[in-house]
Amino acid sequence: MLSHSMTRRFALQASLGLLAAPVLAQARLPQFRTARYQFIELDPVEIITPLSLQGLDGKPATARPVPGKVNLIYLWATWCPVCRITLPRFERQLADFRARGVEIVSISTDERDLAHVAEYLKRLGVRRLPVFYDRGGKVVAAPGTGQLLSNAEGLPVIYVTDRRGGVRGYMLGDADWASPAALALLDHVGTL
């Protein structure tokens, strides 16, 4: 039988929602952080809308998460020092990510023209990474479209989508997406 103080404590915890905490903790994504940034989980999860952009060849192209895969959607620019490191890293890790069921979609939001972006990628040795071009981030930042992606907080930014295209969250800055903590996050999103 519960004592009077135990009953009061139980009632107080129940009224504050503290009894539900273990259930909520299981529903949360694993934490992933760097020295400066952390992965921000979004709630509610919304499906990303396809973006009408350009490919590196200048032809119209649609950027969207690859169905049935976890996706890293990487917004970047040629002036970004971190991007100079991350793009070649993603190029080297592309096969490993794909083997895990993770795709990478990269979108240049450069103000410079497409030829500059293509030459920049060539100098970095980036040839296989899927790259889309959104001059000045105008499509990503278009008001009233309901678009979930944004470069308003800075670049680079990476969004993570689940297998249905639901945006689970994002992270600013440089991060090692092949680290154990990042892979735990991506693997967990892959089960949702």
Solvent accessible surface area in square Angstrom, and as a share of the most:
residue,aa,sasa,rsa
1,M,242,1.08
2,L,107,0.53
3,S,58,0.38
4,H,137,0.61
5,S,68,0.44
6,M,86,0.39
7,T,65,0.38
8,R,159,0.58
9,R,131,0.48
10,F,107,0.45
11,A,57,0.44
12,L,105,0.52
13,Q,61,0.27
14,A,53,0.41
15,S,88,0.57
16,L,114,0.57
17,G,38,0.36
18,L,97,0.48
19,L,81,0.40
20,A,49,0.38
21,A,48,0.37
22,P,86,0.54
23,V,105,0.60
24,L,112,0.56
25,A,69,0.53
26,Q,142,0.63
27,A,75,0.58
28,R,142,0.52
29,L,16,0.08
30,P,45,0.28
31,Q,137,0.61
32,F,9,0.04
33,R,129,0.47
34,T,41,0.24
35,A,112,0.87
36,R,195,0.71
37,Y,70,0.27
38,Q,76,0.34
39,F,18,0.08
40,I,68,0.35
41,E,52,0.23
42,L,52,0.26
43,D,134,0.69
44,P,97,0.61
45,V,56,0.32
46,E,86,0.38
47,I,108,0.55
48,I,11,0.06
49,T,64,0.37
50,P,72,0.45
51,L,7,0.03
52,S,90,0.58
53,L,11,0.05
54,Q,68,0.30
55,G,11,0.10
56,L,67,0.33
57,D,104,0.54
58,G,29,0.28
59,K,132,0.56
60,P,127,0.80
61,A,27,0.21
62,T,56,0.33
63,A,3,0.03
64,R,120,0.44
65,P,14,0.09
66,V,55,0.32
67,P,111,0.70
68,G,49,0.47
69,K,69,0.29
70,V,4,0.02
71,N,0,0.00
72,L,0,0.00
73,I,4,0.02
74,Y,1,0.00
75,L,0,0.00
76,W,0,0.00
77,A,0,0.00
78,T,11,0.06
79,W,156,0.55
80,C,2,0.01
81,P,87,0.55
82,V,41,0.23
83,C,0,0.00
84,R,117,0.43
85,I,99,0.50
86,T,4,0.02
87,L,0,0.00
88,P,24,0.15
89,R,41,0.15
90,F,1,0.01
91,E,16,0.07
92,R,163,0.60
93,Q,32,0.14
94,L,0,0.00
95,A,64,0.49
96,D,100,0.52
97,F,5,0.02
98,R,101,0.37
99,A,92,0.71
100,R,111,0.40
101,G,23,0.22
102,V,3,0.01
103,E,21,0.09
104,I,0,0.00
105,V,7,0.04
106,S,0,0.00
107,I,1,0.00
108,S,0,0.00
109,T,7,0.04
110,D,0,0.00
111,E,112,0.50
112,R,137,0.50
113,D,68,0.35
114,L,29,0.14
115,A,73,0.57
116,H,40,0.18
117,V,0,0.00
118,A,37,0.28
119,E,81,0.37
120,Y,11,0.04
121,L,3,0.01
122,K,126,0.54
123,R,151,0.55
124,L,44,0.22
125,G,32,0.31
126,V,9,0.05
127,R,162,0.59
128,R,132,0.48
129,L,8,0.04
130,P,41,0.26
131,V,14,0.08
132,F,34,0.14
133,Y,9,0.03
134,D,5,0.02
135,R,118,0.43
136,G,22,0.21
137,G,1,0.01
138,K,133,0.57
139,V,55,0.31
140,V,3,0.02
141,A,63,0.49
142,A,32,0.25
143,P,128,0.81
144,G,89,0.86
145,T,76,0.44
146,G,61,0.59
147,Q,31,0.14
148,L,47,0.23
149,L,3,0.01
150,S,44,0.28
151,N,33,0.17
152,A,93,0.72
153,E,115,0.52
154,G,30,0.28
155,L,35,0.17
156,P,3,0.02
157,V,3,0.01
158,I,4,0.02
159,Y,10,0.04
160,V,0,0.00
161,T,0,0.00
162,D,1,0.01
163,R,102,0.37
164,R,150,0.55
165,G,7,0.06
166,G,1,0.01
167,V,1,0.00
168,R,37,0.14
169,G,0,0.00
170,Y,33,0.12
171,M,2,0.01
172,L,29,0.14
173,G,12,0.11
174,D,54,0.28
175,A,7,0.05
176,D,67,0.35
177,W,2,0.01
178,A,40,0.31
179,S,25,0.16
180,P,118,0.75
181,A,45,0.35
182,A,0,0.00
183,L,33,0.17
184,A,48,0.37
185,L,0,0.00
186,L,1,0.01
187,D,62,0.32
188,H,55,0.25
189,V,0,0.00
190,G,22,0.21
191,T,101,0.59
192,L,56,0.28
